[in-house]
Amino acid sequence: MGEGTTKNDGFFTKIIDKWRGRVENFKGMSGKDRWKTAKGLLLDNAMIIIIFLAIIVIAILRPRFISAASIINIISLTAARLPIALGIGGAIVLTGTDISAGRAVGLTACIAALLLQSQGYMGKMFPSLAPLPPFLALLIVMAVGALIGLVNGFFVARFKLHPFIVTLSTQLILFGTVLLYLQIGNNGGQTLSGLDSRYIDFVTAPLFRISGIAVPRYVLFSVIITAIIWVIWNKTVFGKNMFAVGSNEAAANVSGVNVFLTIIGVFVLAGITYGITGFIEGARIASSASYTGQNYESDAIAACVIGGVSFVGGTGKVGGVVIGVLLLQIIFVGLNFLSVDQNMLYIIKGLIILLACAVDMRKYLKKR
Amino acid sequence: MTEPLSRTPSSKHGGTLLKMTGMTKSFPGVRALDDVSLEIRAGEVHALMGENGAGKSTLMKCLFGVYKPDGGQILLDGREVSFRSPKEALLGGVAMVHQELEQAGKMTVADNIWLGRFPRVKGFLPIVSDGEARRRSAELFASLGINISPTARVESLGVGERQLLEIAKAVSYGAKIIVFDEPTSSLTEKEAAILFSIIERLKADGCGIIYISHKMSEILKISDRVTVMRDGRHIATEERARLTTEKIIKLMVGRELTERYPRLDEPTGEVLLSVENLSAVGTRLKNATLSVRAGEILGIGGLDGSGRTELFECIFGLSKRASGHILLNGREMENRNPREAIKNGFALLTEERRVDGIFGILDLTDNTTVSSLRDYLRGPLLSSAKMREKTRSYIDALKIKTPSEGTKIRSLSGGNQQKVILSRWLLTKPRVLLLDEPTRGIDVGAKYDIYLLMKELAAAGCAILMISSEMSELIGASHRVAVMSAGRIAGEIKSSEATQEGIMTLAAKYL
């Protein structure tokens, strides 16, 4: 513990020193330069500033927004969306993207639901199929996600295709697969519900309660996954290689990095996170259908960009993604509190992505 | 401005057309230009000479607005100008014929000439006239004595033809000042003759020509005056009649060659690396054979495009081998990809640092350790502390100037970036170092550090191969020089007996 404190002290003094230096610098500037620096600082942090202003405004207009129930709701939603965002984050570090993610979540949610429909439920897809143990089902959907990632990664790495075009194709293929899948057995295109209570409990049972409001178990899942991804990104050879390939693929190749396997690894890891997200969403929403997971990738990409994972490549932090997802969910919940039209939300999401990317790019352009 | 061949230089022959005075430009850690002046008269060919890194291209980039000079004044026809881009310079009457061709390969010759100012149907409709473009191109070529079809696709032309196309394009803009950057390096003798006749014609029209070249014979043949630069400074401007090859070299180099390079010990080791009949798929590399002893530094000379880089890439497994053997200590090395090559004890310092050397956005630690990550594993996980410590030790050993090991590499100067990449390779404990232009674009102090490091590595038993386009470096920093020509090894000379002329003769052997 003592060591931890000194480490933290060093960390804070470093930050304080940095800011002290900046303030000194600022004092020494002429009026024009001061304005320019201040403007740059505002623009560079525009997203965060806008979101914080929004939080304050919403909190004033709707005080219930900052009640315990609301905060736990925001945390739960953040936890549900974190794994997929971390997966896509890796693809963005490689200067790529993955727009098949939402459909992959949809497919894996439906698969999890099928495997875990309760015995004796009337509309059961395969009446003779007994529900599996939830943990086994989780492993299966993770494997399905990994397979989707393997296909994406293989086409990107082997044929040097842009991830956008590869994942656009797999997105369509996955959607078609979900639609056909929902037709088979007794299901006839219905949503998959009537889930085994063990599955629902496994994912959503209360972890603990804060002033009577339950924190669901998937928050813990999310914390574990985030920790694992942090270790992979920062403490493994694979993680270092991922950032090297994202920063400069040609240099990585010359330096002896296995570019092919690194790209495939990033997409497989992403696919696994989609499987986990699908598993969580299957139980959280408790009725999976063809539209499950729709547009999840756009939320995840927006979260990454807000959190500083740049399309320039080679840069991004797990902590940034967590903050990005959290801020985005705060905005969505806040807008709900203000009773903003659901359709309006799409427009706002689009604007957020556009603005976040423009602000991010500005940081790299000016350094030429 | 859109009419072709409308050249109306206002100055009379012999009058000053372009005057650059007090040009100054600094980059982090390097003073690239230091109070340089250059005056070009109407109707003259003005040769600009100097070693790589002397500041010639920086001066030209300041003229064309690629760089913004820190100080200085540019007068064109007596008026002060400050172009913000090559495009603006072109419209202002200053054109450059580039060494690296930037052409739209899939489009036709005519398209490339009139790109951005295509002749319109009837002059006002927003519809372009292909016929008019072709007619004007044909006219232009006829007036210059060039024989290229305006409808040919650019990618189907030879390098020489493409170069002539580029020259015709510059002429078509009615440029008053035309800069030629190593124009004959990819031309055949016949094409070079056409070029020289075009230059004569431009001279007669009162244009000012800035001619950048390393070829002494050419300079002495076609130029009227010669300006020599060194280390970012203007050294001398002389009438051609008063110059000889020896005099120019002395001005360019400025001091005795031996002082700039550490004295090398004679290699005593056995042959460590031998390359036999190496050819690579899809490149000009053909049947290259050479051997290097442990402790020996072999310089690789030759012109740009002579296959030197391709030789390194083939040895290192970056390109596919068509035939031949690579033997290390007599043992056959497959080297099918860089990973295998690194495992076998090879290291490659690439020519284009920014393109395939540095990870600009990553810090020094990541840049240093990327090729030896497995050395820092503690169990399954990497130890950041170990990685930083190793990086710090190399920062000290190689005197890398940086605030810390956590600094992003792109904020360092070229010389320090190069040292970081060298550290990366030293950490893989290589036995054969392939160094492609290791000191290009690096300030003099850092250059000496790198020569010293090469000497120490050789002394420790490494075999070093060094490509260099800088003649004095090629001779001064190696034991022996192998010269390549058109993808083949044209011959070898002991450095102590090598001369610039001898090397140039070999470089031209198969051209």
Interface residues (C-beta under 8 A of the other chain):
Chain A: V231 N234 K235 T236 V237 K240 N241 F243 A244 S247 N248 A250 A251 A252 N253 V254 S255 G256 V257 N258 V312 G313 G314 T315 K367
Chain B: F316 L318 P338 R339 A341 I342 L348 T350 V355 D356 G357 I358 F359 G360 I361 L362 D366 T369 V370 S371 L373 R374 L377 P380 L381 L382 S384 R410 R424 T428
